[in-house]
């Protein structure tokens, strides 16, 4: 058996060490590729989030089991509330929904949770920090369920459509006035 004069190992041991070193180098390359991909995805997610915010739309995530809402801070800010005015739960958000709209809002979610509609989609009024009611268009979808069908995770968006509703109301009022004249 020949021994390497530098390492003192046999040829087979040296080959094994070289192969191990190559495997480690491949693993390092794979990790670097994953990190680079993650940075690209984070950048794309930030771009999408900024574009949605620029359009007045905010993304939220809800865990129906724990009732925790994630990324709802923008929704509270949209209504003029300071950071963390409420616990980020659906229950705390529901306290802001106009009492006349709350039942229909829950019914829209329940239809989706039962699988009767592909998406949750509802328009309701929410109480802003200044005491005024803002019109919110909320859309979402359950993206994860337990094996028994119980909703585990839901993603959605909120858009303040108050100005659009005002414009629609003004257009209806103008049309009614014109009809009276004609």
Number of C-alpha atoms within 10 A of each C-alpha: 7 9 13 12 8 6 9 11 15 14 13 12 14 15 12 12 13 12 12 12 12 12 12 12 12 12 12 12 12 12 12 12 12 12 12 12 12 12 12 12 12 12 12 12 12 12 12 12 15 14 13 16 14 10 11 15 21 23 21 19 19 23 18 16 10 10 15 17 21 14 13 22 20 18 21 21 15 20 21 14 16 12 10 11 11 14 11 18 17 16 13 15 17 15 13 17 21 17 13 10 15 17 11 14 19 14 13 18 21 14 14 19 20 12 12 12 14 13 17 23 17 18 18 20 21 23 18 18 15 9 10 11 17 20 22 23 17 21 18 21 19 23 12 14 13 9 7 6 11 14 19 16 18 19 18 18 19 22 20 23 19 15 11 11 14 12 12 12 12 12 12 12 12 12 12 12 11 10 9 8 7 6
